[in-house]
Amino acid sequence: MPDLVDDFDGDELDSGVWLPHYLPMWSSRAATATSYRLEDSCLVLDIPPGHPVWLPEDHSPALRLSGIQSGNRSGPVGSTDGQQAVYDGQVVTEEQPAFRGHLQRGGHLEVRCRMTLSARSMAALWLCGFEETPQDCGELCVTEVFGKDVVPGESAEVGVGIKQIRDPRLVQDFAAPRLSVDVTRFHTYAVDWDAEEAVFRVDGVEVRRCADPPTYPLQVMVAVFDWPSWSTGEDDHLVPELVVDKISSS
Protein backbone atom coordinates (compact mmCIF):
# COMPACT_ATOMS: atom_id res chain seq x y z
CA MET A 1 0.00 0.00 0.00
CA PRO A 2 1.31 3.53 -0.77
CA ASP A 3 2.90 5.61 1.97
CA LEU A 4 0.59 7.74 4.07
CA VAL A 5 1.17 11.50 4.30
CA ASP A 6 -1.65 13.60 5.72
CA ASP A 7 -1.01 17.12 6.98
CA PHE A 8 -4.72 17.97 7.27
CA ASP A 9 -4.39 21.08 5.13
CA GLY A 10 -7.71 20.65 3.32
CA ASP A 11 -11.23 21.66 4.22
CA GLU A 12 -12.42 18.09 4.79
CA LEU A 13 -11.06 14.88 6.27
CA ASP A 14 -9.71 12.58 3.54
CA SER A 15 -12.47 9.98 3.27
CA GLY A 16 -10.20 7.79 1.17
CA VAL A 17 -7.94 7.32 4.20
CA TRP A 18 -10.00 7.94 7.33
CA LEU A 19 -13.30 6.78 8.77
CA PRO A 20 -14.62 9.30 11.37
CA HIS A 21 -16.23 6.61 13.53
CA TYR A 22 -14.85 4.33 16.25
CA LEU A 23 -15.41 0.57 15.85
CA PRO A 24 -18.94 1.05 14.51
CA MET A 25 -19.60 -2.67 14.00
CA TRP A 26 -20.43 -3.03 17.71
CA SER A 27 -23.19 -0.41 17.57
CA SER A 28 -23.63 1.73 14.46
CA ARG A 29 -22.02 4.52 12.52
CA ALA A 30 -24.71 6.89 13.75
CA ALA A 31 -23.87 6.08 17.38
CA THR A 32 -20.09 6.33 16.94
CA ALA A 33 -19.76 9.58 15.01
CA THR A 34 -16.59 11.46 15.89
CA SER A 35 -16.46 15.06 17.05
CA TYR A 36 -13.73 16.70 14.98
CA ARG A 37 -12.79 19.73 12.94
CA LEU A 38 -9.96 20.82 10.65
CA GLU A 39 -8.38 24.00 11.94
CA ASP A 40 -5.05 25.75 11.27
CA SER A 41 -3.87 22.81 9.12
CA CYS A 42 -4.55 20.38 11.97
CA LEU A 43 -7.09 17.72 12.81
CA VAL A 44 -8.75 18.44 16.15
CA LEU A 45 -10.45 15.52 17.89
CA ASP A 46 -12.43 16.57 20.95
CA ILE A 47 -15.13 15.45 23.40
CA PRO A 48 -17.51 18.35 24.05
CA PRO A 49 -20.05 18.38 26.90
CA GLY A 50 -23.01 16.25 25.93
CA HIS A 51 -20.98 13.94 23.69
CA PRO A 52 -22.61 10.48 23.96
CA VAL A 53 -21.28 7.53 25.89
CA TRP A 54 -19.71 4.84 23.69
CA LEU A 55 -21.36 1.39 23.88
CA PRO A 56 -23.32 2.29 27.03
CA GLU A 57 -24.65 -1.26 27.49
CA ASP A 58 -21.34 -3.06 26.84
CA HIS A 59 -18.46 -0.97 28.15
CA SER A 60 -17.77 -0.44 31.84
CA PRO A 61 -16.81 2.03 33.18
CA ALA A 62 -18.70 4.52 31.04
CA LEU A 63 -16.51 5.91 28.27
CA ARG A 64 -16.85 8.80 25.84
CA LEU A 65 -14.51 9.13 22.88
CA SER A 66 -13.81 10.63 19.47
CA GLY A 67 -11.62 8.72 17.05
CA ILE A 68 -10.73 8.12 13.44
CA GLN A 69 -9.38 4.92 11.90
CA SER A 70 -7.71 4.04 8.61
CA GLY A 71 -9.39 0.64 8.25
CA ASN A 72 -12.74 -0.94 9.06
CA ARG A 73 -14.46 -4.26 8.45
CA SER A 74 -16.78 -6.81 9.98
CA GLY A 75 -18.72 -9.96 9.33
CA PRO A 76 -22.53 -10.06 9.18
CA VAL A 77 -24.89 -8.91 11.91
CA GLY A 78 -25.02 -11.47 14.70
CA SER A 79 -21.50 -12.79 14.07
CA THR A 80 -18.50 -12.23 16.34
CA ASP A 81 -16.36 -11.13 13.36
CA GLY A 82 -15.30 -7.58 14.20
CA GLN A 83 -12.31 -5.50 15.27
CA GLN A 84 -11.02 -4.93 18.81
CA ALA A 85 -13.95 -6.60 20.55
CA VAL A 86 -14.69 -5.32 24.04
CA TYR A 87 -15.41 -8.82 25.37
CA ASP A 88 -15.39 -12.41 24.14
CA GLY A 89 -18.53 -13.26 22.22
CA GLN A 90 -19.46 -9.68 21.38
CA VAL A 91 -21.67 -9.66 18.27
CA VAL A 92 -21.82 -7.35 15.29
CA THR A 93 -24.89 -5.10 15.31
CA GLU A 94 -24.17 -3.20 12.08
CA GLU A 95 -22.27 -4.92 9.28
CA GLN A 96 -19.35 -2.89 7.93
CA PRO A 97 -17.98 -3.00 4.38
CA ALA A 98 -14.25 -3.57 4.09
CA PHE A 99 -12.47 -0.21 4.13
CA ARG A 100 -8.71 -0.17 3.55
CA GLY A 101 -7.81 3.49 3.80
CA HIS A 102 -4.27 2.72 4.96
CA LEU A 103 -2.90 -0.61 6.13
CA GLN A 104 0.74 -1.21 6.97
CA ARG A 105 2.78 -4.35 7.66
CA GLY A 106 6.05 -2.68 8.73
CA GLY A 107 8.29 0.31 8.11
CA HIS A 108 7.93 3.74 9.72
CA LEU A 109 4.96 5.66 11.05
CA GLU A 110 4.92 8.91 12.97
CA VAL A 111 2.49 11.49 14.28
CA ARG A 112 3.09 15.11 15.25
CA CYS A 113 0.51 16.11 17.80
CA ARG A 114 -0.34 17.86 21.05
CA MET A 115 -2.90 17.09 23.76
CA THR A 116 -5.12 18.95 26.20
CA LEU A 117 -6.09 16.49 28.91
CA SER A 118 -7.56 16.45 32.40
CA ALA A 119 -7.21 13.76 35.06
CA ARG A 120 -10.21 11.91 33.54
CA SER A 121 -9.05 11.81 29.91
CA MET A 122 -6.48 10.19 27.62
CA ALA A 123 -5.20 10.50 24.05
CA ALA A 124 -3.52 7.90 21.87
CA LEU A 125 -2.34 6.79 18.45
CA TRP A 126 -1.83 3.09 17.83
CA LEU A 127 -1.89 0.50 15.07
CA CYS A 128 -4.14 -2.54 15.39
CA GLY A 129 -4.74 -5.59 13.26
CA PHE A 130 -7.25 -5.36 10.42
CA GLU A 131 -8.45 -8.76 11.69
CA GLU A 132 -9.37 -10.60 8.52
CA THR A 133 -8.14 -13.50 10.66
CA PRO A 134 -9.33 -13.23 14.30
CA GLN A 135 -5.90 -13.73 15.87
CA ASP A 136 -4.44 -10.89 13.78
CA CYS A 137 -5.52 -8.43 16.47
CA GLY A 138 -2.30 -7.26 18.15
CA GLU A 139 -1.36 -3.63 18.57
CA LEU A 140 1.62 -1.31 18.30
CA CYS A 141 1.08 1.63 20.62
CA VAL A 142 2.91 4.71 19.33
CA THR A 143 1.73 7.05 22.08
CA GLU A 144 -0.77 6.76 24.93
CA VAL A 145 -1.01 9.52 27.54
CA PHE A 146 -3.39 9.70 30.49
CA GLY A 147 -4.01 13.16 31.89
CA LYS A 148 -3.69 11.82 35.44
CA ASP A 149 -0.06 10.93 34.64
CA VAL A 150 0.90 14.38 33.35
CA VAL A 151 2.89 16.94 35.34
CA PRO A 152 1.76 20.14 33.58
CA GLY A 153 4.52 21.78 31.60
CA GLU A 154 7.14 19.28 32.77
CA SER A 155 6.63 15.60 32.04
CA ALA A 156 4.25 12.77 31.22
CA GLU A 157 4.12 9.00 31.25
CA VAL A 158 4.09 8.06 27.56
CA GLY A 159 2.82 4.57 26.83
CA VAL A 160 4.53 2.69 23.98
CA GLY A 161 5.03 -0.92 22.97
CA ILE A 162 3.29 -4.10 21.90
CA LYS A 163 -0.14 -5.10 23.19
CA GLN A 164 -0.93 -8.77 22.74
CA ILE A 165 -4.73 -8.40 22.90
CA ARG A 166 -5.87 -11.91 21.81
CA ASP A 167 -2.95 -12.86 19.55
CA PRO A 168 -1.24 -15.92 21.10
CA ARG A 169 1.85 -15.38 18.94
CA LEU A 170 2.67 -12.05 20.59
CA VAL A 171 4.18 -11.27 23.98
CA GLN A 172 2.76 -8.31 25.90
CA ASP A 173 5.54 -5.70 26.01
CA PHE A 174 4.07 -2.34 26.92
CA ALA A 175 5.38 0.33 29.29
CA ALA A 176 4.82 4.01 30.03
CA PRO A 177 8.16 5.62 30.90
CA ARG A 178 8.06 9.16 32.28
CA LEU A 179 9.52 11.56 29.73
CA SER A 180 10.42 15.23 30.01
CA VAL A 181 7.82 16.38 27.50
CA ASP A 182 5.09 19.00 27.74
CA VAL A 183 2.28 17.19 25.94
CA THR A 184 0.36 20.44 25.43
CA ARG A 185 3.05 21.33 22.88
CA PHE A 186 3.68 19.54 19.59
CA HIS A 187 5.91 16.48 19.70
CA THR A 188 6.63 13.72 17.20
CA TYR A 189 5.90 10.14 18.28
CA ALA A 190 7.16 7.37 15.96
CA VAL A 191 7.65 3.65 15.49
CA ASP A 192 9.88 1.68 13.10
CA TRP A 193 9.21 -2.03 12.87
CA ASP A 194 9.88 -5.23 10.99
CA ALA A 195 9.47 -8.91 11.81
CA GLU A 196 12.27 -8.78 14.39
CA GLU A 197 11.84 -5.55 16.33
CA ALA A 198 9.83 -2.39 16.91
CA VAL A 199 11.67 0.78 17.93
CA PHE A 200 9.68 3.62 19.50
CA ARG A 201 10.92 7.22 19.53
CA VAL A 202 9.75 10.61 20.78
CA ASP A 203 11.21 13.64 18.97
CA GLY A 204 13.78 11.34 17.39
CA VAL A 205 15.03 9.97 20.72
CA GLU A 206 14.69 6.23 21.27
CA VAL A 207 12.33 5.34 24.12
CA ARG A 208 11.91 1.54 23.90
CA ARG A 209 12.66 -1.52 21.76
CA CYS A 210 10.30 -4.50 21.61
CA ALA A 211 10.99 -7.85 19.97
CA ASP A 212 8.72 -9.73 17.56
CA PRO A 213 6.03 -7.16 16.72
CA PRO A 214 3.02 -8.00 14.55
CA THR A 215 3.65 -7.77 10.80
CA TYR A 216 0.19 -8.56 9.48
CA PRO A 217 -1.84 -5.65 8.07
CA LEU A 218 -2.34 -2.97 10.72
CA GLN A 219 -4.64 0.04 10.57
CA VAL A 220 -4.02 3.41 12.21
CA MET A 221 -6.23 4.39 15.16
CA VAL A 222 -6.27 7.94 16.55
CA ALA A 223 -8.53 8.90 19.44
CA VAL A 224 -9.18 10.95 22.56
CA PHE A 225 -11.03 9.39 25.51
CA ASP A 226 -12.94 10.57 28.60
CA TRP A 227 -14.16 8.60 31.65
CA PRO A 228 -17.07 10.45 33.35
CA SER A 229 -16.82 8.26 36.45
CA TRP A 230 -13.34 9.67 37.08
CA SER A 231 -14.84 13.14 37.50
CA THR A 232 -13.89 15.27 40.50
CA GLY A 233 -17.33 16.86 40.34
CA GLU A 234 -15.94 20.12 39.00
CA ASP A 235 -14.61 19.09 35.57
CA ASP A 236 -17.65 18.24 33.42
CA HIS A 237 -17.11 21.44 31.42
CA LEU A 238 -13.57 20.49 30.37
CA VAL A 239 -13.09 19.46 26.73
CA PRO A 240 -10.20 17.06 26.09
CA GLU A 241 -8.51 17.52 22.73
CA LEU A 242 -6.01 15.71 20.55
CA VAL A 243 -4.61 18.06 17.91
CA VAL A 244 -2.83 16.29 15.06
CA ASP A 245 -0.58 18.30 12.77
CA LYS A 246 0.61 15.42 10.57
CA ILE A 247 0.59 11.65 10.24
CA SER A 248 3.04 10.01 7.83
CA SER A 249 4.44 6.60 7.03
CA SER A 250 7.11 5.10 4.83
N, C-alpha and C positions, 0 to 999 in steps of 0.2 A: 504494500500500500504506500502511496506517496507520503513524503514528509508532511508534517502538520506545522503550519505557521499561521497563527491568528493573533493579530494585534488589536482586534476589536475597534478598528478605525471607522467601520461603516455605520449606517443608521439602523441596521437590523442584525440580529444574531444570525450567523451562517447556518441555515437549516440543512445544508448538505453535510455539516460536521457535527452539529450539536442538537440534542433533543432537550427542550426546556421543561422536563418533567423528571421525577425521581422514582425509578422502579415502578412504573405505572401498572405493570401486569398484576400487582397484588391488590390494586384497587381500581383506578381508572386514570386516564389522562386528565379528565376534568378535576379529579380530586387531588392531583399531584402537580398542578401547575406551579411553576417557579415564579417568584417575585424577583424581577431583574430589570435593569436598564443599561443602556450604553451611554456613557458620559465621559467626556474628556479623553476619548480614545481608550476607555477601559470598560470592562464588564463589571457591573456592580450587582452582586447577589446580596439580598437582604431579607430580613424577616420582620415586617412591620407589625405593629399591634393589630390584633384581629386575624393574623395569618392562621389558617386552619392547622389543626393537629394532624400529623401524618399517621395513617393506619390506626385510628383511635381504638379500634376493637382488638388489634393484634399486637401493638407495640407498647410495652411497659418498661420504664415510665413514659409518660406522655412526651412526645417529641414533635417539635415543629422544625421545618427545614425548607431551604430553597437550594436546588441543585440542577446542574446540567450534566449530560453524559454523552459520550461520543459513540455509543453503541446501545442497542436495545433489541430484545427478542423474547419470545416465549412460545410455549406450546399452547394447545387449545384450552378454553375455559374448563375448569374442573381438574386439569392436570397439575402436577407438581413441577412442571418444566418451566422454571423462570430463573431470574438472576438474583443472587444475594438474598436468598430467602431468610426471613426473620426467624423461622422455626422449622423444624423437620415436619414435612407433611403439609406445609402451606400450599394452598391451591390458587391457581390463576383465576382471576375474576374478570379480566379484560384481555383478550388475546392481543399480542403485539406483533406486527410485521417485523421481519428482520431488517434492522437498520445498522449499517456499517459505515458510520460517518468517519471514524478513524479507529483502526485496530492496529496494534503493534506487538511484535513478538520479541523485540530486543532493540538495542541501540541506545539512544539518548532522548530524554524528555525533560523539559524544564518549564517552570512557571515563575513569572515575576509578579508578585502580589503583595498586598498589605491587608491587615485585618483590624477591625474594630470589634472587640469582644468584651463581654462582662463575665462575671463568675459563673453564669448559667449557660454560656454559649461556647461554640467550638467552630473552627473552620479547617478544611482539609482539601487536599488533592491527592488522589490515589488512582492506581490502575487495577482493574479487576477483570477476571476472566469473562469472556463473552458467553461461555457456558453452553456451547453446542453439545458438549459432553458434560454431564453433571459434575464430575470431579475437577473439571477445568475452572475452578472457582477461586483460586488463590489471589492474593493481592500484593502489590508493591505500594507501600505508603510513601509518598514523596514529601508530604508535610501534613502534620496533624497537631493543631494547637488548641488547647483548652484555655479559656479565659481565666479559670481559677489557678492556672499554673503560670500566669504571666506576672512579672514584676514590672509595672508600667515604666516605660522608658529605659529599662535596663536589660531584662533577660526574659527568656521563656523556655519552657520544656517543649522541644520540637520532636514529635514522634516521627520515626522513619523505620523502614525495614520491611520484612516479609511477614504477612499474615496468612496462616495456613488455611483458615476457614474450614472447609470440609474436604480439602485435597490431601489424601493420605501420603502423597509423594513428597509433600513439602514439610519442612520443619519450621515451627513458629520461631521467628527471630526478629522481634520488634522491641524497640526501646525509645525512650524520650529523653535524651540528654539535655541538660540545661545549657543553653547557648546565650552568648552576650549579643542578643539581637532585640531591637525594638520593633515588634511585629506591626506596630501602627505605621511604620515606614516600609517602603518597597524593599523587598529582598528577593533573591533568586534561589529557588529550591529545585534540585535536579537529581536525576538518577541515570546511571549508565549501567546496562546489564546485558549479559549473554547467558549461555547455559551454565557457566561456571560460577558467576559472581555478579552481585549488584553492588554498586558503589553510590552512596548518597552524599550529596554536597549541598552546602548553603553558602551562597556568594562565592562559589568556586573553591571553598575549603571543605576537605573531606570530613564527614561526620561519622559514617559507619560503613562497614563492608559486611555483606551477608552472602553466604554460599548457597548455590543451587536454587536460584530464583525460578519462578515459572517462565516458560518461554512459549506457551500457547498464546493464541490471540487475546490481547488485553485491551479493554476500552478505558478511556479517561473519564474519571468521575471528579467533579468539582462541586463543593457544597459548603453551606454554612448551616449550623444546627443550633437549636435552643431547647432547653429543658425547663418548662414552666414550674415543675415541682422543685427545682433548685432555687426558686425565687427567694429573695430576702424579704419580700413584701413591699419593697420600694423600688423595684426595677422593671416593672411591667411596661414602662414607657420606652425602655432602651431598645434600640434597633441594631442588632448585630449585622455587620457587613463583611463581605469578602470582596475586595476590589482587585481585579485581575488585569494587569497591563498587557501581558503577552503569554501565550502558551506555544511552545515550539518543540519539534522533535526532529531527529535525524537518524 
